[in-house]
Amino acid sequence: MENNLEKFFQPKSIAVVGASNDSTKIGNATLKNILISDYECNLYPVNLNEKTILGLKCYKKISDIPEKIDLVLISIPAKFVPKIVEECVQKKVENVIIISSGFSEIGNNELEEKIKTIISKSKIRILGPNTMGYKNASDNLDASFVFGVPRKGNLALISQSGALGIGMIYLANNEFVGVSKIIGVGNKLDIDDDDLINYFSQDPETKVIGLYIEGIKDGVGFMNSIKQCNKPILIVKAGKSSAGARATASHTGSMAGSDKIYSAAIKQAGGIRCRDIVELFDMARALAGQPPAKGNRIGIITNGGGLGILLTDACEANGLTIPKLSSITYKKIDKILPDLVKPNNPVDLVADAGFYRYEVCTKALLEDPKIDGIIVASVHGGYARPREFTGAILKMIRERKLHEEYKKPILGTWVGGKEFEDLVFDLKTAGVPIYPSSWRTARAMMGLYIEGKRIKRENKK
């Protein structure tokens, strides 16, 4: 089928079948979400038994609506859905979202096959069934039944789990990760992950694509969409264990498949596999806010030797190297360290390190052509002032913007309590990823390194 999803995400007219005046009904929530969106469109509730819903004139059937409809959302019992889809085909509706559940996720495959037959000779595109719909933060359209408004940004999220997709909205907001669009694919009767990857690869509002998947129906199409996409793609693939595979079958009716095959295929296609949703957001923050790493040589700066060692171990375990400092960099840093300490990598600025030491050391690593990425860490050990650590990072981010040769990722790590919370907030709002764990920091830097390798491969073609 055609892959033009422009009207799917930016419809000029929307109908909600199953709209209701009953606030406990999903149809009511769906209509309400569209109404309160800051999005301009013609909106039509459809219900056999109502004259008006939420102040809007109600229509008994899709065919009664005088205008051409770009998008129809269906929220009625599963057994009635095929009839509504038939009406949509007759009305030449281009896009449908089937919110209703009760299909292949409970073994009712025949009902999905019936819908496929109905749409087989049409150009209609269907999302779902068993889906939350989508939230288009770029254009302020909430075409879903769930509550929650994502912060506007450049991460597109595709989730096979509606509930997890909802959780992603709140996690993204908490982590200051902006979202362009978030969409639940449900049972993937028609619109699949590869359709959406192809769309988001061309979407100017999207910089990074993240997916939660349980199973893939078109493996070749999925891998080809990743290969052809010139944006980083982060993938959480569930069902790794035998018990997890059973759970995916009962959740969305998906067959999980061989986990090793998935990992190998994702890597070969150029995607980045994440172990869970938190890691997906960790990497998304880094990829959206920092330049990719041109190599795997990492410089570590810390005011606590123990944290530096933990970061070194985590980096080495994830395919990154911590090289010795060049003689030039060594001399620059040696000038500002106390006499009892000599520069190394990781660079231990010692416990009383303030703004000046952090600034000079970070700049020295930015200037070093043998360093590809920098991790700046701070332990609140009672001597240092975390505000100075934050100020130094922000200054170096500004410096980096002025110098082409400084285009290296800078990630932050912190170990402390409430005293750090405001500072973490300042860095996140400035687009600087900062993590409370050496492992999370290393994995995020690994994502930047993998993206750098992918860009190199693309440039050689």
N, C-alpha and C positions, 0 to 999 in steps of 0.2 A: 504493500500500500504506500501511498505518498507519505512523505515525512514532514510536510509543512504543518507545523504546530503553532503558527503565529496566532491564528484565530482561537486556538485552544487556550492559550495563555493570555490573549488580549481580545476577548470577545466584545462585540458591540451590542449584542443582545443575549440575554440569559433567561432560560426557563427552569423553574424548580418544580419537578413532578413529585408530589407527596408533601408539598408545602402545607403547613398547618398553623392554626391559631393556638394549638396546644403547646405550651412552652416545654413540655416534657418530650416532645417528638423531635427526632433528628431533622425532619423537614423544616420545622420551625427554626432550629438553630442554623441550618444551612442558609435559609432565606435571610435571616437576621444578620449573619456574618457578611453576606454580600451587601445588604442594605447599609450597614455601618462602615463598610469599606469606603475609602476616599477614592472611589473609582466610578467613572462616568459610563453608564450603559443603560439600556432598556431592560427592565427586570419584570418577569412574568411568573407569578405563582400559578400552579396547576393543581386543582383539587375538585373532585366531582361534587362535593357537598358544601363548598364555601363560596360566598360572593366576594368577600374581601379578606385579605390576610395582611396584617401589619400595615394597613392603610393602602394596600395595592389591590387593584381589580384582579379577581381570580378567574381563571379560565378552566372549563371542564376537561378540555382535551388540548393536546399540542396543536392539532389542526385548526382549532378555533382562534389561535393567535394570529393576528393579521400580518405580522412582520416575519421576515426570514430570521431564523434563530441560529446563532453561531455556536451556542453551548447549552446543553441540557443536563441538569443534575437530577438523578433519579434516586429517590429514597422511599421505596415502597416494598412490601413483601416480595421475596424472590420470584414466586410463581407468577406474579403479574408483570415482571420486568420485560419478558420477550414481547408482549403486546405493545408496551410503550416504545420499545426499540423499533418495532414495525412502523409505528406512527412516525417516529423520527426519520426513518428511511423515506417514507412517503412525503414527509415535509421537507426533505432534502437538508436536514440538519447535518452539520459537518462534524460536530464533536459531542460526545456523550461521556458523562462520568456516572458510573453505576456505584453508588455508595452502598447499596443494599448488600447484605451478606446472605449466606445460605446456598452457596454454590460449591465449587470443587473443594473448598477448604473443609467441607463436611461430607465430601464424597459425591456431591450432586454434579457430576461432570456432564450429564445429559443436558441440563439446563444451559450450561455454557456453550455446548456444541450447538444447541438450538439457536442461540444468539449469533454464533459465528455463521451459521447458515443464512440467517436473516440478513446479515450485513455483507455477505460474500460478494455480491455484485454491486455494492455501493462504495462510495468514497468516505463513508463515515469512519471516524476514529473513536475508539472506546477505551476509557481508563477504568480499570477495575475488572470485575466487581470486587466487593469487600475492601473498599478503599476509603480513606478520610477525605480524598480530593486533593486540592493543592492550595498553597498560599503563595501568591506572587507579590513579594515585598517590593520588587522594583517598581511595580505599577499600582501598588496598594489595593490589590484585589484578593479577597479571601473567599475562595471557592471551595470551602470545606465546612464540615459541621462542628469542628472542634474549636475550643477556645484557646487563644494564644496568638500574640502578634510578634513575629520575629523582627529583630533589628535589621534595618536595610543594609545590605553589603554585597559582597561578590562571591559568596559560596553557594552553589546550587546543591541541594540535598535530595537524594532519591531513596526512598525507604520502602521495603516490602512489608514492613510492619507499621500499621497506622499508629498504634500506641507508642512505639519507639520513635516514630516520626514526631509525634507531639512532644515527647520528652526531649528530642533534639532541639526543638524551638527554645525551650526554657534553658537548656544547657548552653546553647549558642548565645543567648542573651546574657547569661551569667558569665560566660567566658569572653564577652565583648567580641564575638565573632558575628559579623554581619552576613545576612542571607539574601541572595537574590530571589530564589524560589525554593520551596520545599514541597515535594510531591510524594504521595503514597501510591504505589503501583498496584497493591493488592494482589489479585490472582493473575494479573497480566494476560487477560483474555486476548487483548489486541496490542495496545501501547505497551512496549517493553522497555527494558533498561537501555538497549542500544538505540531505540528511537529517541529517547531523552538525552542520551550522551551526544548523539548527532546534533540535536537541537541546541543543547547547552554549549557545544563546541563553537557554535556560531553566535551565541547570545552575547552581545556586547556588555551586558550587566554581570556576566559570570566570569570569574577568573580561575576558580578552583571548583572541581566537581567531587562530591562525596556520595558513596552508595552504601546502603545496608542491604545485602542480598541473602536469600535463603536457598534459592535455586535459579538456574538459568534455563530457559526453554530453547533459545537459539544461541548455542555456544559460539558458532562461527561468527554470527552477526554481532554478538557481544564483544568478542575479541577484536574484530575488525573495527568496531566503533572506537575502541580504546586506542588502537594503532593510529587511526586517522585523526584523532583529537590532538590538537596542539596545546592542550592545557593539562595541568596535573590532575590525575584521577585517583582518589583515595577510596579503597574498598574494604569494608568489613564483611567478610563471608562467614555466616553462621552455619552451624551444623558440622563442626569439625570432628566432634566425638560421635560415637555410635548412638549415644543417648540424645545428643543434639540433633543428629540426623532424623531420629524418630520424631522429635519435637517439631522440626520444620514441616514434616509431612502432615502432622495434625493441625499446624497453624495456618498455612496457606496452601496446603496440598502439593508442596514442592518436593521433588526428589533431590536430596542434597548432593549426591555424586561424590566422587573421590576428592578428598581435600587436597591431596598432593597434586593432583591434576589441575585443580583450580589455582593453587599457588604458582605452579610452573607456568600456566597459561597467562595468568595476570602479570607475572614478571616479564614474560616474553613479549606481551603486548605493550608493556610500558606503564602499567598501573602500579600503584603502591598499595600493598596489602597491610591493613591495620588490624591490630589484635582486638580492639573494641572501639566503642563510640568515643570514649574520652581521648584515646590516641588519635582517632580521626580528627577531632577538633584541635588537638595539640599540633598536629601536622598542618591542618588547614590554616591555623593562625600564623604559623611560620611561613607557609607558602604564599599566603595572601599579603603578608606585611613585610617580607624580607626578600632580597634577591637570592636566587638559587646559588648553592655553593659550586664553584668551578672545579673543585677537587675535594679530597677527603682529609686534608691536613687541617687539624683544628688547634687553635690556641685557646688555652683556658687561663682565666684570671680569677683569683679568689683571695679572700682575706682569712681563709681557714684551710690549712693543709689537708685535713681529713676530707673535706668536701671536694677538694681538688683531686684527691686520689679516687674517690667514688666516681667523679665525672670521667676521669681517665679510664677507669675500668669499664664504665658503661659505654663510652665512645668506642673503645677497642672491641668490645663485644658486638658492636653494631656496624662493623666495617669501616670505622673511622680511625685515623692515626693521630697521635700526639707527638709531632716531631720536636727535636731539639731546636732551640732558638738559634737563628743565624748570629754571627758575630756582631753585625750592625745593630740588630734588635737587642741583643744582650747588653751592649754598651748603653743604649738609650734607657733601658729599664734599670740597669745597675746604678745609674746616676741618682735615681729617686728612691732607692730602697735603703733601709737602715743598714749600717755597716755589717751587722751580724748575719745578714741574709744575702744570698747570691741568686741571680735570676735563673729560672728553670722553666720548663713547660710541663705541668701547670705552673704559672707564676704565682707564688705566694706573697701577697702584699703585706702579710702579717695583720694581726687583729686590729690594730689602730688605723688601718688604711682609711684615708679620707678621699675627698673629691680629686685632689691633685694626682695622687698615685693611680687611681682608677683611670683618670683621663689620659695621663701620659702613657700608661701601659696599653690601654685600648687603642690609642692612636698608633703606637709603635707596631702593634699587630696588624692594624689596618694597612699600614705602610709596607709591611713585610710581604714580598711577592711569594714567599714559600708558605704562607698561611692562607687557607681558603675560607675559614669560618671562625667566629669567635664566640666563646661562652664566657659571660661575665657573671661571677657568682659572689654572693654575699651571705655571711653567717652573722646573725645578730648576737655577737659574743659579749656584749656589754661595753666594748671600747669604741667600736665604729658607730658612725651615724648613718643609718640606712638612707636617709635623704640625700647624702652626698654620693652614694653609690648610684642612686636613681638619676641624679642630676648629671653625673658623668656619662651615663649611657645615653641620655637624651641629647647631650651636647655632641656626642660622637655620631649619633644618627643624623643630626643636622650637618655635621662635617662631611659625612659620607655622601650626602646629597649634592655637595659642592664639588666632589672629586670623583671622576669616572673610575680611577684606579682603586678607590676605596669600596667599590661595590661588592661587599662581602656580607653575609648574614651575621647579625648580632643577636644572640639569644641570652636571656637572663635566667639565673637560678637563685633561689633564696631559701634560707632556712631560718625561721624565726616565728614570732607570734603576731599579735595584733598590731605591733608597731610597723609591720611591713604592709598591712592591708591597704592603706591609702596609697603607698608607693607602688604597689602592684597595680592598683587601679589607674594611677597616672601612666604607667608604662603600657598597660593594655589599651587604654584610650588613645595612646600615641602610636599604636600599631606595633609595639615591641613585645614579642612573646616572652613571657617569663613563667617559670614552672617551679613548683615546690619539691621537685624530685630530680635527682641526677639522671635516672633512667629515662624519664619523660623528656628531659632536655636532650639527651643523646638521641633518642628516637626521632625527635623533631628535626634535629640537625641531620640525621640520616635521611629523612624525607627530602630535605633541601639538597643533599648530595645526589640522591637518586634522580631528582628533577633536573639537576645540573647535567647529569650523564645523559638523560633523555634529550635535553636541548642540544647537547653536543652531537648526538646521533642524528637528530633531525637536520642540523646544519651541514652535516657531511653528505646528506642525500642530494 
